[in-house]
């Protein structure tokens, strides 16, 4: 009897906790204000995007292979297609091929805003041309889509900004605060000649934007398991990047009399150790912000686990760690990517090496990663050195409770009333990493709706954007700038 009472009591307590948590998590769903969205001539806008796609501004790691005249052609094209904005905003060509537009605000004392996009695209993987339904630089308009390289990454954003500015200038809009639009020309190969030069120029001028916005977050449909609504991910940080080379040296010789461990064996063991012992996982902002914002949409059990992280963090980490895409949100990832050794099957190599790529979670420094490698490899025979550039620290983590985030959220709600606004971390890299010191906060978001089926199109084959979706990016940019004035 006593036991039954105790069980009943516990059930009641649990039910109360569940009810409380559920109530806590029910966000007030404010109806989107009936803001008038900008009228966009969708067919004409699609044509202008298609025209930009037809100019193949391809970046190659080997910079000597880049045809810079195409960047000039794209810059000329923008001037011709968007005459009003070019008559109103100040336009500067930075380091010959990047573009910086300034629209001075009425209130010069107020902090400015900085919006980024990039002019270059990635090459078409040789041999994959035949996989494209429409030729990669055709800019074909068919079946309600604009097709071609850059329609998602990132010419849609460059052109949508130009469309939005053209609409606003035509409507007599004047910004309250100064707006900068920075279009780098080599994002796909690191942004050293584009974004980094624009950032240096802005720094020199003492520009400190209240926030900067770049690509990196999208609106996903059906990507988060168990969540049926579209998710607009306004990213609040970006992971860092570093590669290390592990090298073992040995005296060569004939493979008939090998030592116990050859150079190949030593490197293989070091790589295996690093894979078996990744850097520790943890739940931290902005991933925790992402979970909090998505929780109301999750099945009940997950909802309770997220709301009671103090208790369930280990379980959440265990669950999220199962898939590479969510594991990447929890830790600095370890990815062995290159191996080099040997010239012949019966010759002991005098040197063997491996390259391991790390993507740093905010809070893990480059020095900490190097320390981790030495600790885990624990082999004096292995030399450890940076491969290529010294790498990038992870970005600062921006506040998702800020007025800036609220402004972005409101603009999303107005144009995409069905979407849940969430946050998160960019696991790749963007031009924004070159702008540290030029902004107070940084966010990554272009409202391109993508399904799981669309994700491989980015940097892959059959990149395309729906004409209606493209028009909504334009509407979003218009609303964002209008909301900045209110
Ligand atoms: Zn991009």
Boltz pocket constraint, residues with backbone or C-beta under 6 A from the ligand:
constraints:
  - pocket:
      binder: B
      contacts: [[A, 118], [A, 153], [A, 154], [A, 187], [A, 215]]
      max_distance: 6.0
